Amino acid sequence: MAATVQSKTGDVFADINTTPLIDVMLVLLTLLIITLPMQTHAIKIDTGQGEAPIPVPPVVDLRVDWDGTAIWNGTHVDRRTLDAYLADAALRNPQPDIMISADKLAKYDSVALVLADAARAGETHIAFANTD
């Protein structure tokens, strides 16, 4: 990068060749101009202004005892009260999840009757609980 030049008087002096330095600076400036917009680029995200999420529905424990009586969340209920509870649960938004568990000695007929009552009331969130 250095060059020697001789003047008219015969003095020799060293001078730096700046052309390669200018080339390097131009390359760096070009890279800076190209990459700078990518670093400052912002992505706009629309988060929306919709409704609040629907709350998690409550879970109702509905057990059928060995003699066919229904137990709604730990309380023994007769068939008329069970029908009222199921009708009320079917009208709620969101409907509660009804977990049906039957005693080992309960007859199939009594469990099917509770399921039919729930279907007649319009309940759509019915599941069977494993009672092992």
Secondary structure as GFF3:
##gff-version 3
##sequence-region A 1 132
A	DSSP	beta_strand	2	6	.	.	.	ID=ss1
A	DSSP	beta_strand	12	16	.	.	.	ID=ss2
A	DSSP	alpha_helix	19	40	.	.	.	ID=ss3
A	DSSP	beta_strand	59	64	.	.	.	ID=ss4
A	DSSP	beta_strand	70	72	.	.	.	ID=ss5
A	DSSP	beta_strand	75	77	.	.	.	ID=ss6
A	DSSP	alpha_helix	79	91	.	.	.	ID=ss7
A	DSSP	beta_strand	97	102	.	.	.	ID=ss8
A	DSSP	alpha_helix	108	121	.	.	.	ID=ss9
A	DSSP	beta_strand	126	128	.	.	.	ID=ss10
###
